Amino acid sequence: MRLIQFGDYVLPLWNKRDVVSMGDHGGATVNIVGGGAYDSYGSGASPEQALVLSTQFEIIATSASDVQKTRDEIRALAGTKARLWATFPDGSLRFAWARLARVQMERRYDFIHYQPVRLDFAVVTPGWRSGTPWDLDSGLMLDDGLLLDYIGDTWTPATSGESTIVPTFGNRMVTDAIVVITAGSAETITEIRLQCGACDWTWKSTIPLDGVLSINCGTKAVLLNGADSYDNLTLNAGHTVADWLQLLPGNNTVTITFTGNAGCTATVAFIYLDKYA
């Protein structure tokens, strides 16, 4: 894999070298008096900690002013947060949210048209996500802050208690999906229960006609028509994990039970991106 772009800045390729590792997966054990340790994650995978990725390259130009211009462009990015894009051997593009934590530039008297650079990126959300950087004429990148990360079709349950398959095609568990329930134009919904593996929760209130309930399982935010509705969500006895929704690699069976929605016109959408190590 090769780091190619940070935000809308394309990383130079001249003599480029990347150090791309994974974050620490330790920290899941607690020492026990008398020896040994308790593994708080049992047989499950422990979460990946924040990590630093680095890239080194060289600026080469025909004039000192051109070198300085490129140097200033890079230094201006220090401390900013954006999507860090990488290309993989199969040609696919993936990204991770990162902050440019450090810019290093060695200066010597003979560096006139030449400048070696090292950039260290602090990855704040470990794991690579599938996607494609699609630049608009304005420079805005699709998927940035917009609900355009949608994978799969909108589901219309034909009856309460119906199940559907939600697939992921990466090799890491997705824990930040957004579940969006939209009521029909003729029936309200007063209760929604979601079950998927070790996840089991219920939301109780009223989704009005054509109302939208959005449950962000990553940030643990619940919005009803844009207003906070966090207090109306309860984790049931069958919910045995910290995450609100865990989508494992492969097919995931999700069951939705509802009260109301007599005409079965409500829709359910799962918004997420595949995740890779």
C-alpha positions as CSV (number, residue, x, y, z in Angstrom):
1,M,0.0,0.0,0.0
2,R,1.1,3.6,-0.6
3,L,-0.1,6.8,1.1
4,I,-1.2,9.1,-1.8
5,Q,-3.3,12.0,-0.4
6,F,-4.1,14.0,2.7
7,G,-7.4,15.9,2.4
8,D,-7.1,17.5,-1.0
9,Y,-3.3,17.6,-0.9
10,V,-1.7,15.0,-3.2
11,L,1.5,13.7,-1.6
12,P,4.6,14.0,-3.8
13,L,6.0,10.6,-5.1
14,W,9.7,11.5,-5.6
15,N,11.8,8.9,-3.7
16,K,8.8,8.2,-1.5
17,R,8.9,5.8,1.5
18,D,5.9,5.0,3.7
19,V,5.9,3.3,7.2
20,V,2.4,1.9,7.5
21,S,1.8,-0.3,10.6
22,M,-1.1,-1.2,12.8
23,G,-1.9,0.2,16.2
24,D,-1.3,-1.7,19.5
25,H,-3.9,-4.3,20.3
26,G,-2.6,-4.8,23.9
27,G,-4.1,-3.3,27.0
28,A,-6.9,-5.8,27.3
29,T,-5.4,-7.7,30.3
30,V,-5.5,-6.9,34.0
31,N,-2.9,-8.4,36.2
32,I,-4.3,-10.7,39.0
33,V,-2.8,-10.9,42.5
34,G,-0.9,-14.2,42.7
35,G,0.0,-14.3,39.0
36,G,-1.7,-14.4,35.7
37,A,-4.1,-11.9,34.2
38,Y,-7.7,-11.3,33.3
39,D,-8.5,-10.8,29.6
40,S,-11.4,-8.3,29.5
41,Y,-12.1,-9.2,25.9
42,G,-12.3,-12.9,26.3
43,S,-12.3,-14.7,23.0
44,G,-13.1,-11.5,21.0
45,A,-10.6,-9.2,19.3
46,S,-9.3,-6.3,21.3
47,P,-9.7,-2.9,19.8
48,E,-6.9,-1.2,17.9
49,Q,-5.3,1.8,19.6
50,A,-4.4,5.1,18.0
51,L,-1.3,4.9,15.8
52,V,1.2,7.0,13.8
53,L,1.8,6.5,10.1
54,S,4.7,8.3,8.4
55,T,5.8,9.1,4.9
56,Q,9.0,10.5,3.6
57,F,9.6,12.1,0.2
58,E,11.6,14.7,-1.5
59,I,10.7,18.1,-3.0
60,I,12.7,18.8,-6.2
61,A,12.1,22.0,-8.2
62,T,13.9,24.1,-10.7
63,S,14.1,27.2,-8.5
64,A,14.5,27.9,-4.8
65,S,11.2,29.8,-4.8
66,D,9.4,26.8,-6.1
67,V,10.9,24.7,-3.3
68,Q,9.8,27.3,-0.8
69,K,6.3,27.4,-2.2
70,T,5.8,23.6,-1.8
71,R,7.4,23.7,1.6
72,D,4.9,26.4,2.8
73,E,2.0,24.4,1.4
74,I,3.0,21.4,3.4
75,R,3.7,23.3,6.6
76,A,0.4,24.9,6.5
77,L,-1.3,21.5,6.8
78,A,0.4,20.8,10.2
79,G,-2.2,20.1,12.9
80,T,-5.1,19.7,10.5
81,K,-7.4,16.7,10.4
82,A,-8.5,15.1,7.1
83,R,-8.9,11.8,5.3
84,L,-5.6,10.1,4.6
85,W,-5.9,8.1,1.4
86,A,-3.9,5.0,0.4
87,T,-3.8,2.9,-2.7
88,F,-3.5,-0.9,-2.4
89,P,-1.9,-3.5,-4.7
90,D,-5.3,-4.5,-6.1
91,G,-5.9,-0.9,-7.2
92,S,-8.5,-0.1,-4.5
93,L,-8.6,3.1,-2.5
94,R,-9.1,3.3,1.2
95,F,-8.9,6.0,3.8
96,A,-8.4,6.6,7.5
97,W,-9.2,9.8,9.5
98,A,-5.9,11.3,10.6
99,R,-4.2,14.5,11.9
100,L,-0.9,15.7,10.5
101,A,0.9,15.6,13.8
102,R,4.5,16.5,12.8
103,V,6.3,18.0,9.8
104,Q,10.1,17.4,9.7
105,M,12.3,19.1,7.1
106,E,16.1,18.9,7.2
107,R,17.9,22.0,5.9
108,R,21.6,22.0,4.7
109,Y,23.5,24.7,2.9
110,D,23.5,22.7,-0.3
111,F,19.7,22.1,-0.3
112,I,18.7,24.8,-2.9
113,H,16.4,23.0,-5.3
114,Y,15.9,20.0,-3.0
115,Q,14.1,19.4,0.3
116,P,13.7,16.0,2.1
117,V,10.4,15.9,4.1
118,R,8.9,13.5,6.7
119,L,5.2,13.7,7.7
120,D,3.8,11.9,10.7
121,F,0.1,11.3,10.7
122,A,-1.8,10.5,14.0
123,V,-4.6,8.1,13.0
124,V,-7.5,8.9,15.3
125,T,-9.9,6.2,14.0
126,P,-7.8,3.1,13.3
127,G,-8.7,0.9,10.4
128,W,-8.9,1.7,6.7
129,R,-12.3,2.4,5.1
130,S,-13.4,1.7,1.6
131,G,-14.2,4.7,-0.6
132,T,-13.2,6.8,-3.5
133,P,-12.2,10.5,-3.3
134,W,-14.5,12.2,-5.7
135,D,-13.7,15.9,-6.0
136,L,-16.3,18.5,-7.1
137,D,-15.4,21.6,-9.0
138,S,-15.5,23.5,-5.7
139,G,-12.9,21.3,-4.1
140,L,-15.4,19.7,-1.8
141,M,-15.0,16.0,-1.5
142,L,-18.1,13.8,-1.5
143,D,-18.5,11.8,1.7
144,D,-17.0,14.6,3.8
145,G,-19.7,15.4,6.4
146,L,-22.4,14.1,4.1
147,L,-24.5,11.0,4.5
148,L,-23.2,9.5,1.2
149,D,-21.4,6.6,2.8
150,Y,-24.4,4.4,2.2
151,I,-23.9,0.7,1.4
152,G,-26.8,-1.6,0.6
153,D,-30.5,-1.0,-0.1
154,T,-33.1,0.7,2.0
155,W,-35.1,-2.1,3.7
156,T,-38.9,-2.0,4.2
157,P,-39.8,-4.7,6.8
158,A,-43.0,-6.5,5.8
159,T,-43.8,-7.3,9.4
160,S,-42.6,-6.7,12.9
161,G,-39.8,-9.1,13.9
162,E,-38.6,-9.5,10.3
163,S,-34.8,-10.0,9.7
164,T,-32.5,-8.8,7.0
165,I,-28.9,-9.5,6.0
166,V,-26.4,-6.6,6.4
167,P,-23.1,-7.6,4.7
168,T,-19.7,-6.1,5.2
169,F,-16.8,-6.9,2.8
170,G,-13.8,-5.8,4.8
171,N,-11.8,-7.8,7.3
172,R,-12.5,-5.8,10.5
173,M,-15.7,-5.4,12.5
174,V,-17.7,-2.2,11.8
175,T,-18.9,-0.5,15.0
176,D,-19.9,3.0,13.8
177,A,-22.9,2.3,11.5
178,I,-25.8,4.7,11.5
179,V,-29.2,3.2,11.7
180,V,-31.9,5.4,10.1
181,I,-35.6,4.6,10.6
182,T,-38.1,6.6,8.6
183,A,-41.8,6.4,9.4
184,G,-44.4,6.3,6.7
185,S,-46.9,9.0,5.8
186,A,-49.8,7.2,7.4
187,E,-48.6,5.5,10.6
188,T,-46.4,6.6,13.5
189,I,-44.0,4.3,15.3
190,T,-43.8,4.2,19.1
191,E,-41.2,1.5,19.7
192,I,-38.2,0.1,17.8
193,R,-36.1,-2.9,18.9
194,L,-32.9,-4.0,17.1
195,Q,-31.2,-7.3,17.6
196,C,-27.9,-8.4,16.0
197,G,-25.6,-10.9,17.5
198,A,-24.6,-9.6,21.0
199,C,-26.4,-6.3,20.4
200,D,-30.0,-5.8,21.6
201,W,-31.5,-2.4,22.3
202,T,-34.9,-0.7,22.3
203,W,-35.9,2.9,21.5
204,K,-39.3,4.0,22.9
205,S,-41.0,7.3,22.0
206,T,-42.9,8.4,18.9
207,I,-41.6,8.8,15.4
208,P,-44.3,11.0,13.8
209,L,-45.6,10.7,10.3
210,D,-42.6,11.0,7.9
211,G,-40.4,11.4,10.9
212,V,-36.8,10.2,10.9
213,L,-35.0,8.5,13.8
214,S,-31.2,8.4,13.4
215,I,-29.1,6.3,15.7
216,N,-25.3,6.7,15.3
217,C,-23.8,3.6,16.8
218,G,-20.3,5.1,16.6
219,T,-20.8,8.4,18.4
220,K,-23.8,7.0,20.4
221,A,-26.0,9.8,19.4
222,V,-29.8,9.5,18.9
223,L,-31.7,12.1,17.0
224,L,-35.4,12.3,16.3
225,N,-36.0,14.8,13.5
226,G,-32.7,16.4,14.4
227,A,-33.5,16.7,18.2
228,D,-31.8,14.7,20.9
229,S,-33.5,11.5,21.8
230,Y,-30.7,9.7,23.6
231,D,-32.7,9.1,26.8
232,N,-35.3,7.1,24.9
233,L,-32.8,4.3,24.0
234,T,-32.3,1.4,26.4
235,L,-29.8,-1.5,26.2
236,N,-31.7,-4.7,26.9
237,A,-30.6,-7.7,29.0
238,G,-29.4,-9.5,25.9
239,H,-27.0,-6.6,25.0
240,T,-23.6,-7.9,26.2
241,V,-21.0,-5.6,24.5
242,A,-20.0,-2.0,24.7
243,D,-20.8,-1.2,21.1
244,W,-24.3,-0.4,20.1
245,L,-24.0,-2.4,16.8
246,Q,-21.3,-4.8,15.7
247,L,-21.2,-5.7,12.0
248,L,-18.7,-8.6,11.6
249,P,-17.0,-9.4,8.2
250,G,-19.5,-11.3,6.1
251,N,-23.2,-11.5,6.5
252,N,-24.9,-10.1,9.6
253,T,-28.5,-10.9,10.6
254,V,-30.4,-7.9,11.9
255,T,-33.9,-8.2,13.3
256,I,-36.2,-5.2,13.7
257,T,-39.3,-5.3,15.9
258,F,-41.6,-2.3,16.0
259,T,-44.8,-1.1,17.6
260,G,-47.0,0.9,15.3
261,N,-46.3,1.1,11.5
262,A,-49.5,-0.9,10.9
263,G,-49.2,-0.5,7.1
264,C,-45.5,-1.6,7.2
265,T,-44.5,1.5,5.2
266,A,-41.5,2.4,7.4
267,T,-38.0,2.1,6.0
268,V,-34.7,1.1,7.7
269,A,-31.3,2.1,6.3
270,F,-27.8,1.1,7.6
271,I,-25.2,3.6,6.7
272,Y,-21.5,2.5,7.0
273,L,-18.3,1.8,5.3
274,D,-16.4,-1.5,5.1
275,K,-13.4,-1.6,7.4
276,Y,-10.0,-3.1,6.7
277,A,-6.9,-3.7,8.9
